[in-house]
Amino acid sequence: MAGLAGGRATGGAGVSETSGDDTTDRPAGQIPLPALTGEDDPSGRSAPATGGRKRRGRAWRSWVAWGGVAAWGTFALLRWVDGDRIPGLGVLTAPALAVTPYVAATAPIPVVAALVLRRPRAAIAAGLVTAGLAAAVLPRAIPGGQPAARGPELRVLTANLKFGSAAPDRVVDLVRRTDADVLSLQEYPPEAVAKFERAGLTGLLPYKVTDTRWGAAGSGLYSKYPLRALPSLPKTQMAMPSAEFTLPGGRRVQITAVHPVPPINAESLGDWKRDLGELPSGTSTAAASAGGAPADGVTRVLAGDFNATLDHATLRRLLGRGYADAAARTGKGLIPTWGVGQASPPLTIDHVLLDRRCAVRDVVVLDLPGSDHRAVYARLRLP
């Protein structure tokens, strides 16, 4: 009884608990609470470990956001500084620049990523990169103004035959349907000539200037009008014959079948640049701006497989010598002409370049069974 009474007296006064060397007095019945850690500190101060994790979280978000800006921005920079002409880099940048439209189409990815990661400065920078790529690509998909050309009409058709394996009947049918005045053929080997002419090519276009070679090196021109062969371009790796003809009414036209080697290694890159550089100039800038004629009174057209897109500075330099791209003038400059249905991205490497004083009435890209290219038809109005 004394013990029980003593217990009650002790319980009413309080409980003393001993843990190790620490003794804590607390009211009876109170449950002990665990000690607070730095992570649970109600003052809001984080423990060092938590602060480190937060800093690392902020760091990887910044790395991802700015990494996207750097990747797409580097590509945009190479496009705008004529990357295919940079010594030592052209062998890498020339093939890469061919896919610029695809890179431009994916350019919003780093913008969205930066916004999701809450990096507004990176989002703004990525937006500027996107705008730069769009400025390079979109103009060729928008029809532009046309000069007030009032001369005769000229219909041009170009086709790469893939070592002569394209269907002859299809080529002849395209000539008939488009009523082409002149046809440029590339990859035209000697054994293919009889095959295409037996199919009726010379019945529609009886005049020809050809430089047939084995494999992919041969080219040829066929025309409704008598052709006068012009001197061969010097030092080109592939045949690129040129000829002159006269339209009814007396207008003289010179046309070249274009087919430089593709810039896929250091040697071919040099040949590609040289071959495109050897092509004749069109209207001078001064004559074009004044609406005048070239000094020799000839209208020039280049048609064929340039192995180049409008994102290559080497082709843009050629355009700067008095030419315009027929497809880009009509807003069809992004329609692919090579690689459709293949594993690689389809590219627009076949072109009809015309004296910039000419107007473009129509451009059509046509399927060509048996070839890895598509044919390009352009209807032009000469000045």
Contacts in CASP RR format, 6 or more apart in sequence:
PFRMAT RR
TARGET T0000
AUTHOR 0000-0000-0000
METHOD contacts of the structure
MODEL  1
MAGLAGGRATGGAGVSETSGDDTTDRPAGQIPLPALTGEDDPSGRSAPAT
GGRKRRGRAWRSWVAWGGVAAWGTFALLRWVDGDRIPGLGVLTAPALAVT
PYVAATAPIPVVAALVLRRPRAAIAAGLVTAGLAAAVLPRAIPGGQPAAR
GPELRVLTANLKFGSAAPDRVVDLVRRTDADVLSLQEYPPEAVAKFERAG
LTGLLPYKVTDTRWGAAGSGLYSKYPLRALPSLPKTQMAMPSAEFTLPGG
RRVQITAVHPVPPINAESLGDWKRDLGELPSGTSTAAASAGGAPADGVTR
VLAGDFNATLDHATLRRLLGRGYADAAARTGKGLIPTWGVGQASPPLTID
HVLLDRRCAVRDVVVLDLPGSDHRAVYARLRLP
11 28 0 8 1.000
12 28 0 8 1.000
14 25 0 8 1.000
14 26 0 8 1.000
14 27 0 8 1.000
14 28 0 8 1.000
15 25 0 8 1.000
15 26 0 8 1.000
15 27 0 8 1.000
15 28 0 8 1.000
15 29 0 8 1.000
16 23 0 8 1.000
16 24 0 8 1.000
16 25 0 8 1.000
17 23 0 8 1.000
17 24 0 8 1.000
17 26 0 8 1.000
17 32 0 8 1.000
24 32 0 8 1.000
26 32 0 8 1.000
36 42 0 8 1.000
37 47 0 8 1.000
38 45 0 8 1.000
38 46 0 8 1.000
38 47 0 8 1.000
39 46 0 8 1.000
39 47 0 8 1.000
39 49 0 8 1.000
39 50 0 8 1.000
41 47 0 8 1.000
46 54 0 8 1.000
61 117 0 8 1.000
61 118 0 8 1.000
61 119 0 8 1.000
62 117 0 8 1.000
62 119 0 8 1.000
62 122 0 8 1.000
64 113 0 8 1.000
64 117 0 8 1.000
65 110 0 8 1.000
65 113 0 8 1.000
65 114 0 8 1.000
65 117 0 8 1.000
65 119 0 8 1.000
65 122 0 8 1.000
65 123 0 8 1.000
65 126 0 8 1.000
66 119 0 8 1.000
66 122 0 8 1.000
66 125 0 8 1.000
67 110 0 8 1.000
68 109 0 8 1.000
68 110 0 8 1.000
68 113 0 8 1.000
68 114 0 8 1.000
68 122 0 8 1.000
68 126 0 8 1.000
69 110 0 8 1.000
69 114 0 8 1.000
69 122 0 8 1.000
69 125 0 8 1.000
69 126 0 8 1.000
69 129 0 8 1.000
71 110 0 8 1.000
72 103 0 8 1.000
72 106 0 8 1.000
72 107 0 8 1.000
72 109 0 8 1.000
72 110 0 8 1.000
72 126 0 8 1.000
72 129 0 8 1.000
72 130 0 8 1.000
72 133 0 8 1.000
73 129 0 8 1.000
75 96 0 8 1.000
75 100 0 8 1.000
75 103 0 8 1.000
75 133 0 8 1.000
76 107 0 8 1.000
76 129 0 8 1.000
76 132 0 8 1.000
76 133 0 8 1.000
76 136 0 8 1.000
78 86 0 8 1.000
78 89 0 8 1.000
78 93 0 8 1.000
78 96 0 8 1.000
78 97 0 8 1.000
79 97 0 8 1.000
79 100 0 8 1.000
79 133 0 8 1.000
79 136 0 8 1.000
79 311 0 8 1.000
80 132 0 8 1.000
80 136 0 8 1.000
82 313 0 8 1.000
82 316 0 8 1.000
83 89 0 8 1.000
83 90 0 8 1.000
83 93 0 8 1.000
83 94 0 8 1.000
83 97 0 8 1.000
83 313 0 8 1.000
84 90 0 8 1.000
84 93 0 8 1.000
84 94 0 8 1.000
84 97 0 8 1.000
84 263 0 8 1.000
84 269 0 8 1.000
84 312 0 8 1.000
84 313 0 8 1.000
84 314 0 8 1.000
85 273 0 8 1.000
85 313 0 8 1.000
85 314 0 8 1.000
86 93 0 8 1.000
90 263 0 8 1.000
90 269 0 8 1.000
91 263 0 8 1.000
91 265 0 8 1.000
91 266 0 8 1.000
91 269 0 8 1.000
94 263 0 8 1.000
94 269 0 8 1.000
94 272 0 8 1.000
94 312 0 8 1.000
94 314 0 8 1.000
95 263 0 8 1.000
95 264 0 8 1.000
97 309 0 8 1.000
97 311 0 8 1.000
97 312 0 8 1.000
98 308 0 8 1.000
98 309 0 8 1.000
98 311 0 8 1.000
98 312 0 8 1.000
98 347 0 8 1.000
98 349 0 8 1.000
99 345 0 8 1.000
99 347 0 8 1.000
100 133 0 8 1.000
100 136 0 8 1.000
100 137 0 8 1.000
100 309 0 8 1.000
100 311 0 8 1.000
101 137 0 8 1.000
101 311 0 8 1.000
101 334 0 8 1.000
102 345 0 8 1.000
103 133 0 8 1.000
104 130 0 8 1.000
104 133 0 8 1.000
104 134 0 8 1.000
104 136 0 8 1.000
104 137 0 8 1.000
107 126 0 8 1.000
107 127 0 8 1.000
107 129 0 8 1.000
107 130 0 8 1.000
107 133 0 8 1.000
107 134 0 8 1.000
108 130 0 8 1.000
110 122 0 8 1.000
110 126 0 8 1.000
110 129 0 8 1.000
111 123 0 8 1.000
111 126 0 8 1.000
111 127 0 8 1.000
111 130 0 8 1.000
113 126 0 8 1.000
114 120 0 8 1.000
114 122 0 8 1.000
114 123 0 8 1.000
114 125 0 8 1.000
114 126 0 8 1.000
115 123 0 8 1.000
136 311 0 8 1.000
137 311 0 8 1.000
137 334 0 8 1.000
139 328 0 8 1.000
140 310 0 8 1.000
140 325 0 8 1.000
140 327 0 8 1.000
140 328 0 8 1.000
140 331 0 8 1.000
140 333 0 8 1.000
140 334 0 8 1.000
141 331 0 8 1.000
141 332 0 8 1.000
141 333 0 8 1.000
141 334 0 8 1.000
142 331 0 8 1.000
143 329 0 8 1.000
143 330 0 8 1.000
143 331 0 8 1.000
144 329 0 8 1.000
144 330 0 8 1.000
144 331 0 8 1.000
145 329 0 8 1.000
146 329 0 8 1.000
146 359 0 8 1.000
146 360 0 8 1.000
147 291 0 8 1.000
147 356 0 8 1.000
147 357 0 8 1.000
147 358 0 8 1.000
147 359 0 8 1.000
147 383 0 8 1.000
148 359 0 8 1.000
149 357 0 8 1.000
149 358 0 8 1.000
149 359 0 8 1.000
149 381 0 8 1.000
149 382 0 8 1.000
149 383 0 8 1.000
150 381 0 8 1.000
150 383 0 8 1.000
151 251 0 8 1.000
151 381 0 8 1.000
151 382 0 8 1.000
151 383 0 8 1.000
152 247 0 8 1.000
152 248 0 8 1.000
152 249 0 8 1.000
152 251 0 8 1.000
152 381 0 8 1.000
152 382 0 8 1.000
153 361 0 8 1.000
153 379 0 8 1.000
153 380 0 8 1.000
153 381 0 8 1.000
153 382 0 8 1.000
154 181 0 8 1.000
154 182 0 8 1.000
154 247 0 8 1.000
154 253 0 8 1.000
154 301 0 8 1.000
154 358 0 8 1.000
154 379 0 8 1.000
154 380 0 8 1.000
154 381 0 8 1.000
154 382 0 8 1.000
155 178 0 8 1.000
155 179 0 8 1.000
155 180 0 8 1.000
155 181 0 8 1.000
155 182 0 8 1.000
155 377 0 8 1.000
155 378 0 8 1.000
155 379 0 8 1.000
155 380 0 8 1.000
156 180 0 8 1.000
156 181 0 8 1.000
156 182 0 8 1.000
156 184 0 8 1.000
156 255 0 8 1.000
156 301 0 8 1.000
156 303 0 8 1.000
156 352 0 8 1.000
156 377 0 8 1.000
156 378 0 8 1.000
156 379 0 8 1.000
156 380 0 8 1.000
157 174 0 8 1.000
157 175 0 8 1.000
157 178 0 8 1.000
157 180 0 8 1.000
157 182 0 8 1.000
157 183 0 8 1.000
157 184 0 8 1.000
157 303 0 8 1.000
157 375 0 8 1.000
157 376 0 8 1.000
157 377 0 8 1.000
158 183 0 8 1.000
158 184 0 8 1.000
158 185 0 8 1.000
158 186 0 8 1.000
158 257 0 8 1.000
158 303 0 8 1.000
158 304 0 8 1.000
158 305 0 8 1.000
158 350 0 8 1.000
158 352 0 8 1.000
158 375 0 8 1.000
158 376 0 8 1.000
159 166 0 8 1.000
159 171 0 8 1.000
159 174 0 8 1.000
159 183 0 8 1.000
159 184 0 8 1.000
159 185 0 8 1.000
159 186 0 8 1.000
159 368 0 8 1.000
159 371 0 8 1.000
159 373 0 8 1.000
159 375 0 8 1.000
159 376 0 8 1.000
160 166 0 8 1.000
160 185 0 8 1.000
160 186 0 8 1.000
160 187 0 8 1.000
160 259 0 8 1.000
160 304 0 8 1.000
160 305 0 8 1.000
160 338 0 8 1.000
160 350 0 8 1.000
160 368 0 8 1.000
160 371 0 8 1.000
160 372 0 8 1.000
160 373 0 8 1.000
161 171 0 8 1.000
161 185 0 8 1.000
161 186 0 8 1.000
161 187 0 8 1.000
161 188 0 8 1.000
161 192 0 8 1.000
161 371 0 8 1.000
162 187 0 8 1.000
162 370 0 8 1.000
162 371 0 8 1.000
162 372 0 8 1.000
162 373 0 8 1.000
163 187 0 8 1.000
163 189 0 8 1.000
163 192 0 8 1.000
163 215 0 8 1.000
163 216 0 8 1.000
164 187 0 8 1.000
164 188 0 8 1.000
164 189 0 8 1.000
164 192 0 8 1.000
164 195 0 8 1.000
164 371 0 8 1.000
165 370 0 8 1.000
165 371 0 8 1.000
166 368 0 8 1.000
166 369 0 8 1.000
166 370 0 8 1.000
166 371 0 8 1.000
167 368 0 8 1.000
167 369 0 8 1.000
167 370 0 8 1.000
168 195 0 8 1.000
168 196 0 8 1.000
168 198 0 8 1.000
168 199 0 8 1.000
168 201 0 8 1.000
169 199 0 8 1.000
170 368 0 8 1.000
170 369 0 8 1.000
171 183 0 8 1.000
171 185 0 8 1.000
171 196 0 8 1.000
171 199 0 8 1.000
171 201 0 8 1.000
171 368 0 8 1.000
171 375 0 8 1.000
172 196 0 8 1.000
172 199 0 8 1.000
172 200 0 8 1.000
172 201 0 8 1.000
172 204 0 8 1.000
174 180 0 8 1.000
174 366 0 8 1.000
174 368 0 8 1.000
174 375 0 8 1.000
174 377 0 8 1.000
175 183 0 8 1.000
175 201 0 8 1.000
175 204 0 8 1.000
175 205 0 8 1.000
175 222 0 8 1.000
176 204 0 8 1.000
178 364 0 8 1.000
178 377 0 8 1.000
180 204 0 8 1.000
180 205 0 8 1.000
180 377 0 8 1.000
181 223 0 8 1.000
181 224 0 8 1.000
181 225 0 8 1.000
181 247 0 8 1.000
182 205 0 8 1.000
182 221 0 8 1.000
182 222 0 8 1.000
182 223 0 8 1.000
182 224 0 8 1.000
182 225 0 8 1.000
182 245 0 8 1.000
182 253 0 8 1.000
182 255 0 8 1.000
182 301 0 8 1.000
182 303 0 8 1.000
183 201 0 8 1.000
183 205 0 8 1.000
183 221 0 8 1.000
183 222 0 8 1.000
183 223 0 8 1.000
184 219 0 8 1.000
184 220 0 8 1.000
184 221 0 8 1.000
184 255 0 8 1.000
184 257 0 8 1.000
184 258 0 8 1.000
184 303 0 8 1.000
184 304 0 8 1.000
185 196 0 8 1.000
185 219 0 8 1.000
185 220 0 8 1.000
185 221 0 8 1.000
185 222 0 8 1.000
185 257 0 8 1.000
186 216 0 8 1.000
186 218 0 8 1.000
186 219 0 8 1.000
186 220 0 8 1.000
186 238 0 8 1.000
186 257 0 8 1.000
186 258 0 8 1.000
186 259 0 8 1.000
186 304 0 8 1.000
186 305 0 8 1.000
187 215 0 8 1.000
187 216 0 8 1.000
187 217 0 8 1.000
187 218 0 8 1.000
187 219 0 8 1.000
187 259 0 8 1.000
187 305 0 8 1.000
188 210 0 8 1.000
188 212 0 8 1.000
188 218 0 8 1.000
188 219 0 8 1.000
188 220 0 8 1.000
189 212 0 8 1.000
189 213 0 8 1.000
189 214 0 8 1.000
189 215 0 8 1.000
189 218 0 8 1.000
190 212 0 8 1.000
190 213 0 8 1.000
190 214 0 8 1.000
192 212 0 8 1.000
193 210 0 8 1.000
193 212 0 8 1.000
201 222 0 8 1.000
202 208 0 8 1.000
202 222 0 8 1.000
204 224 0 8 1.000
205 222 0 8 1.000
205 223 0 8 1.000
205 224 0 8 1.000
206 224 0 8 1.000
207 222 0 8 1.000
207 223 0 8 1.000
207 224 0 8 1.000
207 225 0 8 1.000
207 226 0 8 1.000
207 227 0 8 1.000
207 245 0 8 1.000
208 220 0 8 1.000
208 221 0 8 1.000
208 222 0 8 1.000
208 223 0 8 1.000
208 227 0 8 1.000
209 220 0 8 1.000
209 221 0 8 1.000
209 227 0 8 1.000
209 229 0 8 1.000
209 241 0 8 1.000
209 242 0 8 1.000
209 243 0 8 1.000
210 218 0 8 1.000
210 219 0 8 1.000
210 220 0 8 1.000
210 221 0 8 1.000
210 241 0 8 1.000
211 218 0 8 1.000
211 219 0 8 1.000
211 220 0 8 1.000
211 232 0 8 1.000
211 239 0 8 1.000
211 240 0 8 1.000
211 241 0 8 1.000
212 218 0 8 1.000
212 219 0 8 1.000
212 220 0 8 1.000
212 239 0 8 1.000
213 238 0 8 1.000
213 239 0 8 1.000
216 238 0 8 1.000
216 259 0 8 1.000
217 237 0 8 1.000
217 238 0 8 1.000
217 239 0 8 1.000
218 238 0 8 1.000
218 239 0 8 1.000
218 259 0 8 1.000
219 238 0 8 1.000
219 239 0 8 1.000
219 240 0 8 1.000
219 241 0 8 1.000
219 257 0 8 1.000
219 259 0 8 1.000
220 239 0 8 1.000
220 241 0 8 1.000
220 257 0 8 1.000
221 227 0 8 1.000
221 241 0 8 1.000
221 243 0 8 1.000
221 255 0 8 1.000
221 257 0 8 1.000
223 243 0 8 1.000
223 245 0 8 1.000
225 245 0 8 1.000
225 246 0 8 1.000
225 247 0 8 1.000
226 245 0 8 1.000
226 246 0 8 1.000
227 243 0 8 1.000
227 244 0 8 1.000
227 245 0 8 1.000
228 243 0 8 1.000
228 244 0 8 1.000
228 245 0 8 1.000
229 241 0 8 1.000
229 242 0 8 1.000
229 243 0 8 1.000
230 241 0 8 1.000
230 242 0 8 1.000
230 243 0 8 1.000
230 244 0 8 1.000
230 254 0 8 1.000
231 242 0 8 1.000
232 239 0 8 1.000
232 240 0 8 1.000
232 241 0 8 1.000
232 242 0 8 1.000
233 240 0 8 1.000
233 242 0 8 1.000
233 256 0 8 1.000
233 275 0 8 1.000
233 278 0 8 1.000
233 279 0 8 1.000
234 278 0 8 1.000
235 274 0 8 1.000
235 278 0 8 1.000
236 260 0 8 1.000
236 271 0 8 1.000
236 274 0 8 1.000
236 275 0 8 1.000
236 278 0 8 1.000
237 260 0 8 1.000
237 261 0 8 1.000
237 268 0 8 1.000
237 271 0 8 1.000
237 275 0 8 1.000
238 259 0 8 1.000
238 260 0 8 1.000
238 261 0 8 1.000
238 275 0 8 1.000
239 257 0 8 1.000
239 259 0 8 1.000
240 256 0 8 1.000
240 257 0 8 1.000
240 258 0 8 1.000
240 259 0 8 1.000
240 260 0 8 1.000
240 275 0 8 1.000
240 279 0 8 1.000
241 256 0 8 1.000
241 257 0 8 1.000
242 254 0 8 1.000
242 255 0 8 1.000
242 256 0 8 1.000
242 257 0 8 1.000
242 280 0 8 1.000
243 254 0 8 1.000
243 255 0 8 1.000
244 252 0 8 1.000
244 253 0 8 1.000
244 254 0 8 1.000
244 255 0 8 1.000
244 298 0 8 1.000
245 252 0 8 1.000
245 253 0 8 1.000
245 255 0 8 1.000
246 252 0 8 1.000
246 253 0 8 1.000
247 253 0 8 1.000
247 382 0 8 1.000
251 299 0 8 1.000
251 382 0 8 1.000
252 297 0 8 1.000
252 298 0 8 1.000
252 299 0 8 1.000
253 298 0 8 1.000
253 299 0 8 1.000
253 300 0 8 1.000
253 301 0 8 1.000
253 382 0 8 1.000
254 280 0 8 1.000
254 298 0 8 1.000
254 299 0 8 1.000
254 300 0 8 1.000
254 301 0 8 1.000
255 300 0 8 1.000
255 301 0 8 1.000
255 302 0 8 1.000
255 303 0 8 1.000
256 279 0 8 1.000
256 280 0 8 1.000
256 300 0 8 1.000
256 301 0 8 1.000
256 302 0 8 1.000
256 303 0 8 1.000
257 303 0 8 1.000
257 304 0 8 1.000
258 279 0 8 1.000
258 302 0 8 1.000
258 303 0 8 1.000
258 304 0 8 1.000
258 305 0 8 1.000
258 306 0 8 1.000
258 351 0 8 1.000
259 304 0 8 1.000
259 305 0 8 1.000
259 306 0 8 1.000
259 307 0 8 1.000
260 271 0 8 1.000
260 272 0 8 1.000
260 275 0 8 1.000
260 276 0 8 1.000
260 306 0 8 1.000
260 307 0 8 1.000
260 308 0 8 1.000
261 268 0 8 1.000
261 271 0 8 1.000
261 272 0 8 1.000
261 275 0 8 1.000
261 307 0 8 1.000
262 268 0 8 1.000
262 272 0 8 1.000
262 307 0 8 1.000
263 269 0 8 1.000
263 270 0 8 1.000
263 272 0 8 1.000
263 273 0 8 1.000
263 307 0 8 1.000
263 308 0 8 1.000
272 307 0 8 1.000
272 308 0 8 1.000
272 314 0 8 1.000
273 314 0 8 1.000
276 306 0 8 1.000
276 308 0 8 1.000
276 314 0 8 1.000
276 315 0 8 1.000
276 317 0 8 1.000
276 318 0 8 1.000
277 314 0 8 1.000
277 317 0 8 1.000
277 318 0 8 1.000
279 302 0 8 1.000
279 318 0 8 1.000
280 300 0 8 1.000
281 300 0 8 1.000
281 321 0 8 1.000
281 322 0 8 1.000
282 294 0 8 1.000
282 300 0 8 1.000
282 321 0 8 1.000
282 322 0 8 1.000
282 323 0 8 1.000
282 355 0 8 1.000
282 356 0 8 1.000
283 292 0 8 1.000
283 293 0 8 1.000
283 294 0 8 1.000
283 322 0 8 1.000
283 355 0 8 1.000
283 356 0 8 1.000
283 357 0 8 1.000
284 294 0 8 1.000
284 295 0 8 1.000
284 322 0 8 1.000
285 320 0 8 1.000
285 322 0 8 1.000
287 293 0 8 1.000
287 294 0 8 1.000
287 295 0 8 1.000
287 357 0 8 1.000
288 322 0 8 1.000
288 356 0 8 1.000
288 357 0 8 1.000
291 357 0 8 1.000
291 383 0 8 1.000
292 357 0 8 1.000
292 383 0 8 1.000
293 357 0 8 1.000
293 383 0 8 1.000
294 300 0 8 1.000
294 355 0 8 1.000
299 354 0 8 1.000
299 355 0 8 1.000
299 357 0 8 1.000
299 358 0 8 1.000
299 382 0 8 1.000
299 383 0 8 1.000
300 323 0 8 1.000
300 354 0 8 1.000
300 355 0 8 1.000
301 352 0 8 1.000
301 353 0 8 1.000
301 354 0 8 1.000
301 355 0 8 1.000
301 380 0 8 1.000
302 318 0 8 1.000
302 323 0 8 1.000
302 351 0 8 1.000
302 352 0 8 1.000
302 353 0 8 1.000
303 351 0 8 1.000
303 352 0 8 1.000
303 353 0 8 1.000
303 376 0 8 1.000
303 378 0 8 1.000
304 350 0 8 1.000
304 351 0 8 1.000
304 352 0 8 1.000
304 376 0 8 1.000
305 338 0 8 1.000
305 349 0 8 1.000
305 350 0 8 1.000
305 373 0 8 1.000
306 315 0 8 1.000
306 349 0 8 1.000
306 350 0 8 1.000
306 351 0 8 1.000
307 349 0 8 1.000
308 314 0 8 1.000
308 315 0 8 1.000
308 349 0 8 1.000
309 315 0 8 1.000
309 347 0 8 1.000
309 348 0 8 1.000
309 349 0 8 1.000
310 316 0 8 1.000
310 319 0 8 1.000
310 325 0 8 1.000
310 328 0 8 1.000
310 333 0 8 1.000
310 348 0 8 1.000
315 351 0 8 1.000
318 353 0 8 1.000
319 325 0 8 1.000
319 353 0 8 1.000
322 355 0 8 1.000
322 356 0 8 1.000
323 353 0 8 1.000
323 354 0 8 1.000
323 355 0 8 1.000
323 356 0 8 1.000
324 353 0 8 1.000
324 354 0 8 1.000
324 355 0 8 1.000
324 356 0 8 1.000
324 358 0 8 1.000
324 360 0 8 1.000
325 333 0 8 1.000
325 351 0 8 1.000
325 352 0 8 1.000
325 353 0 8 1.000
326 351 0 8 1.000
326 352 0 8 1.000
326 353 0 8 1.000
326 354 0 8 1.000
326 360 0 8 1.000
326 363 0 8 1.000
326 376 0 8 1.000
326 378 0 8 1.000
326 380 0 8 1.000
327 333 0 8 1.000
327 335 0 8 1.000
327 348 0 8 1.000
327 351 0 8 1.000
327 352 0 8 1.000
327 363 0 8 1.000
327 365 0 8 1.000
327 376 0 8 1.000
327 378 0 8 1.000
329 360 0 8 1.000
329 363 0 8 1.000
330 360 0 8 1.000
330 362 0 8 1.000
330 363 0 8 1.000
332 363 0 8 1.000
332 365 0 8 1.000
333 348 0 8 1.000
334 348 0 8 1.000
335 348 0 8 1.000
335 365 0 8 1.000
336 346 0 8 1.000
336 347 0 8 1.000
336 348 0 8 1.000
336 365 0 8 1.000
336 374 0 8 1.000
337 346 0 8 1.000
337 347 0 8 1.000
337 348 0 8 1.000
337 349 0 8 1.000
337 350 0 8 1.000
337 365 0 8 1.000
337 373 0 8 1.000
337 374 0 8 1.000
337 376 0 8 1.000
338 346 0 8 1.000
338 347 0 8 1.000
338 348 0 8 1.000
338 349 0 8 1.000
338 350 0 8 1.000
338 372 0 8 1.000
338 373 0 8 1.000
338 374 0 8 1.000
339 345 0 8 1.000
339 346 0 8 1.000
339 347 0 8 1.000
339 372 0 8 1.000
339 373 0 8 1.000
340 346 0 8 1.000
340 374 0 8 1.000
342 372 0 8 1.000
350 373 0 8 1.000
350 374 0 8 1.000
350 375 0 8 1.000
350 376 0 8 1.000
351 376 0 8 1.000
352 363 0 8 1.000
352 376 0 8 1.000
352 378 0 8 1.000
352 380 0 8 1.000
354 360 0 8 1.000
354 378 0 8 1.000
354 380 0 8 1.000
355 382 0 8 1.000
355 383 0 8 1.000
357 383 0 8 1.000
358 380 0 8 1.000
358 381 0 8 1.000
358 382 0 8 1.000
358 383 0 8 1.000
359 380 0 8 1.000
359 381 0 8 1.000
360 378 0 8 1.000
360 379 0 8 1.000
360 380 0 8 1.000
360 381 0 8 1.000
361 379 0 8 1.000
361 380 0 8 1.000
361 381 0 8 1.000
362 377 0 8 1.000
362 378 0 8 1.000
362 379 0 8 1.000
363 376 0 8 1.000
363 377 0 8 1.000
363 378 0 8 1.000
363 379 0 8 1.000
364 376 0 8 1.000
364 377 0 8 1.000
365 374 0 8 1.000
365 375 0 8 1.000
365 376 0 8 1.000
365 377 0 8 1.000
366 374 0 8 1.000
366 375 0 8 1.000
366 376 0 8 1.000
366 377 0 8 1.000
367 374 0 8 1.000
367 375 0 8 1.000
368 374 0 8 1.000
368 375 0 8 1.000
END
